[in-house]
């Protein structure tokens, strides 16, 4: 099973390309037509597609992650740029 990443718009496109070069399935917010969506909408899109959301925005996504846990909604989790690369 290949890793799936949904790269938030605050991450450089070059990072998305680096993930692609390492065999990760990558979708960017621009590629998905989701630029300008709220953090909640970005995480919802990632959850529906089964991708981890790669972002710099820890604070807001940690709160959203806990909201998902409390409500029993599944998602592949937020992934932070530095941590995501260390997994490859």
C-alpha positions in Angstrom: 0.0 0.0 0.0 1.4 3.4 -1.0 1.3 6.3 1.3 -1.2 9.0 0.4 -0.5 12.7 1.1 -2.7 15.7 0.7 -0.3 18.7 0.8 -1.7 21.9 2.3 -1.2 25.2 0.5 1.4 26.4 3.0 3.8 23.6 1.9 6.0 24.4 -1.1 5.1 22.5 -4.3 8.8 21.4 -4.4 8.1 19.4 -1.2 5.1 17.7 -2.9 7.4 16.8 -5.9 10.0 15.4 -3.4 7.3 13.1 -2.0 6.2 12.0 -5.5 9.9 11.2 -6.2 9.8 8.9 -3.2 6.7 7.0 -4.4 4.1 8.7 -2.3 0.7 9.4 -3.9 0.4 13.2 -3.6 -2.4 15.6 -4.2 -1.9 19.3 -3.5 -4.6 21.8 -2.5 -4.1 23.5 -5.8 -4.3 20.3 -7.8 -7.6 19.4 -6.0 -9.0 22.9 -6.5 -9.2 23.5 -2.8 -7.0 26.6 -2.4 -8.5 28.9 0.2 -10.6 26.2 1.9 -10.8 26.4 5.7 -8.6 24.0 7.8 -11.7 22.0 8.6 -12.6 21.6 4.9 -9.0 20.6 4.1 -9.0 17.9 6.8 -12.4 16.7 5.6 -11.1 16.4 2.0 -8.1 14.5 3.2 -10.3 12.2 5.3 -12.6 11.4 2.4 -9.6 10.6 0.1 -7.8 8.5 2.8 -4.7 10.8 2.7 -2.7 12.2 5.5 -2.8 16.0 5.5 0.7 17.4 5.3 0.9 20.9 6.8 2.9 23.4 8.8 -0.2 24.4 10.8 0.1 22.2 13.9 -2.0 24.2 16.3 -5.2 24.3 14.3 -5.0 20.7 13.0 -4.3 19.3 16.4 -7.5 20.8 17.6 -9.4 19.5 14.5 -7.8 16.0 15.1 -9.2 15.9 18.6 -12.6 17.0 17.4 -12.5 14.0 15.0 -11.5 11.7 17.8 -14.3 12.9 20.1 -16.9 12.5 17.4 -15.6 9.1 16.2 -14.9 10.3 12.6 -11.9 8.6 11.1 -9.1 10.3 9.2 -5.5 9.4 8.3 -4.2 12.2 10.5 -2.4 15.4 10.1 1.3 14.9 9.3 3.8 17.7 9.7 6.4 18.2 7.0 9.5 17.3 9.1 7.9 14.2 10.6 6.4 13.0 7.3 9.8 12.9 5.5 11.4 11.0 8.4 8.9 8.2 7.8 10.1 7.7 4.2 
